[in-house]
Amino acid sequence: MQPDLRTSWNIGPVEIPTRLVLAPMAGVSVQAFRRQGRRFGAGLVCSEMVSCAGLEHRNERTLGYLRVASDEHPLAIQIFGSDPAVMADAARMVEAAGADLVDINFGCPVRKVTKTGAGATLLEDPDRACRIVAAVAGAVSVPVSVKMRRGLEDGSRACLAVGPRLVEAGAASLTLHPRSAKQMYTGTADHALTAELVDAVDVPVIASGDISSRARAQAVLAGTGAAAVMVGRAAQGNPWALREIVDAENGEPSREEVAAELIMFVRETVRELGERRAVGFLKKFYGWYLGRGRFPRPFKQELVLLDTTAEVERRLLAAAPGAAALVERLEDELSQADEILLDMPISIYGGG
Ligand SMILES: Cc1cc2nc3c(=O)[nH]c(=O)nc-3n(C[C@H](O)[C@H](O)[C@H](O)COP(=O)(O)O)c2cc1C
């Protein structure tokens, strides 16, 4: 029998309603992405990786990553760093901000991160990795999870040696993206390793890497025994992929639906980042949403060149006038949650 993705499971006391987790992606996983992911079937969403040093120094932009909306739960906020005490402090802030889980990044392959001893390098420094997990788990009452790669070098099996130790140190769940750090995103994710990790630990394992269809999700769940699959790149500008994976609903969205979702995404991102930052941030999303033959290429290029999001919205509505009614309906549906957007507790700012 094929695994049913619409069944719930748990990480510790946190109940997760579906077997699909939306991947943390730096420069992508803004609140609009996460809320949209929940609407389209993700059972758990995750922030992009947040620097524990940035939190320690109360960097304003870093603190912005801790903003949690009421309709995102369950939500994991991911932190990265190499100092157990600083990571523990960061975890306390993440818990205070309202996250249901603290996720630790032992997978980032980017040099800017690895050269500080954080991210994937910790797979080669298991003692420190375990100290970080123990410090974080001891600092918060929400469950702590870890996301990792297979190891640093191609063919590495470091994750299998480190994984059980991280669980012993307090990790309540492990996510494996079975590529090496050196591979970055080349080659394929080797989920035979995920199956081995599932056998080696007694906590839920989430399988990440190259899951872009329902058939693939079911094959990976059945072949590995993982509790859930994580979807990253396939969901960029394409929340309909999540619906297809979870619910087998695989109709291509209409132009109006695409334009409406993109307009909502733009509006929410402006609210989160402000117009100036949002204009640059959103450019990559235009290609992602409007590609796949949905809109002509010159139209995407036009949008990228525009200076204001109001003008982007105007062009989208001109290209797909029926989107206006859909946007109105979505705004109505979502406004309730908008109103109770949680602001960060004042203590997080170190204020009075
Ligand atoms: C643009 C981008 C940013 C990413 N940022 C993060 C991150 O902040 N934290 C993390 O643990 N993984 C990050 N990843 C890795 C993804 O979470 C995921 O493990 C990987 O993309 C493989 O899954 P996919 O094939 O479904 O994309 C990132 C991936 C991409 C493409």
The ligand as a Gaussian input file, in Angstrom:
#p B3LYP/6-31G(d) Opt

LIG

0 1
 C       18.255000      28.497000      -2.054000
 C       18.416000      27.434000      -0.999000
 C       18.630000      27.816000       0.315000
 C       18.766000      26.843000       1.319000
 N       18.918000      27.245000       2.611000
 C       18.924000      26.324000       3.606000
 C       18.924000      26.715000       4.978000
 O       18.889000      27.912000       5.320000
 N       18.958000      25.731000       5.907000
 C       18.982000      24.395000       5.576000
 O       19.021000      23.547000       6.463000
 N       18.960000      24.002000       4.288000
 C       18.905000      24.923000       3.313000
 N       18.814000      24.516000       1.988000
 C       18.708000      23.075000       1.693000
 C       17.233000      22.629000       1.599000
 O       16.585000      22.762000       2.845000
 C       17.108000      21.161000       1.111000
 O       17.686000      20.301000       2.057000
 C       17.779000      20.960000      -0.249000
 O       17.453000      22.014000      -1.138000
 C       17.388000      19.633000      -0.889000
 O       16.013000      19.551000      -1.075000
 P       15.261000      19.853000      -2.507000
 O       15.869000      18.938000      -3.518000
 O       13.822000      19.534000      -2.187000
 O       15.495000      21.285000      -2.828000
 C       18.709000      25.464000       0.992000
 C       18.504000      25.099000      -0.353000
 C       18.349000      26.052000      -1.332000
 C       18.097000      25.610000      -2.746000

